[in-house]
Amino acid sequence: MGCCVCVGESNVHIIESFGKFSKIATPGCTCLNCFTESSAGKLSFKVQQYTLSVETRSKDNVFMTIKIAIQMKVAQSVSEFPSQDKVQKAKKPRKTSDSEEELEPSYRRDKDSKDDFASLLTMDPETLVYNAFYNLEHPVN
């Protein structure tokens, strides 16, 4: 006996087997074993934007709040989806603001620029945000 899940064009579904990540259901109809597999949720292909406020201290001991906008979207092709070990890595909690704290004290207030923070996001996105099913878009300028 099997069940079918219909996935819309702009979504992907996360399929679990016995409560653990099993596979990704791409757009179209997908057959599941009703007894062992279930759809745990869906992710949209739309670009999502998150705005972070990071409080930090500059080299000349001035506290500042820096706003960073990050645009992310779900990986479009099946080859970009993560393997099982990457999914397990994503479940481990990580600190999100280490990179900004390392970058900011080396600059004075008058030398700060958004390009430096944008290059930080593109050079090392895993220290800022890590989610196995998302790709970072180009930072907002």
N, C-alpha and C positions, 0 to 999 in steps of 0.2 A: 504494500500500500504506500503510495507517495502523495505528497502535497506539492502544489505549484505556488511559487511566489512571483508576482508580476512586478518588475522594477521599472519605474518611469525613466524616460530618456535623460533627465537631468539629475539622477540619483544613482547611488550604489548602496547595496544592503550588506551589512556585516552578518555573516552566518556563523552560528555557534553550534558545536557538537558537544553534547554533555556539559554545557556551560563554558567551554573553552573556544577561543577563536579557531575557526576552521577554514573559512575561505571568504572571498568577496563575490557577491552576486552582481554581475554587470547588468546594464539595461537589457530588458527582454524578459522572457519567462525562464525561471529556474526551478528545477524539480528538487524537492527536499524529502528526506526520510522523516515523516511526521513523528516518529518515536524517538529519534536521537538528535535531529537538527531543528534549529529555529532561527528566525530572523531577529537579531538582537537590536537592530537599529538601522537607520539610514543616514547617509551623508549626502549633502547637496553639492553639485559641481559649481555652484555660484561662488564668486570671490567673496571672502569674508574679511572684514577689517577689524582689528583689535587695536585700541589705543592704550598704551601703558604710560603711567606717570612714575618716573624714577627720581627719587630724591638723592642727591649726591653732593659731594664737596669738591670745589675746584682747588687748584694748586695754591691759590692765595686765600684759602680758608673761607670761602663764601659758599653757603649752602644754596643749592639751586634745585628746582624741580624741572626735569626735562620730560617732554612728552614725545613718545615714539609711536608711530603708526605702523602696524605690520599688516600686510595683506597676504592672505593664504587661500589656497583652493585645494580641493581634493585632487589627487593624482589622476590624470585622465586615462592613461593606458595601463593595461594589466601588468606590463613589465615593470612599471614604477611602484606597484603595490609591494608592501613589505613581506619579507619571509617571516617565519614563525619566531626566529630569534630576535628580529627587530621589534616585533610586537611585544615580546617579553621585556626587552630593554625599555620600551616606551612606558611600561607600567611602573618603572622605578621612579620615585619622585626626584626632581632636580631643582636646584635653585635657578631662578630665571634671570636675576639681574647681576650676575658676576661679571659679565663682559663690560657692561656700562660702568661698573664700579672700578674696573681696571683701567678703562680708557679715560674717564673724565678727569681724575686728579692730575694728569700730565698736561692739561691745558689750562690756560688762564681764561677768565671770562671773555676778554676781548678777542681771543683766538678761537672760541667755540664756533663750530659750524655744523650744520645738519649733514653735510656731505661726509664728515668723519664718522658720524653715527650710522649713516646709510651704508658706508663701506664696511663697517663692523658687522652689520646684519648680513651682507652678502658674502663676506669672507668666512664667518663662523656662525651660521645659523643654529647649529645644534646646541651651542652653549646658551643661546637665548630662548629658543623655542624648539621643542622636539615633540612631534606627534607623527606617528608612523604613516598615517594616511594623508598627510598634507604636504604640499610644496609651498615654499615661500615665493611670493611674487616679488617684483622689483620694489624696493622701499619707496614710500611716498616722499616726493621732494617738496 
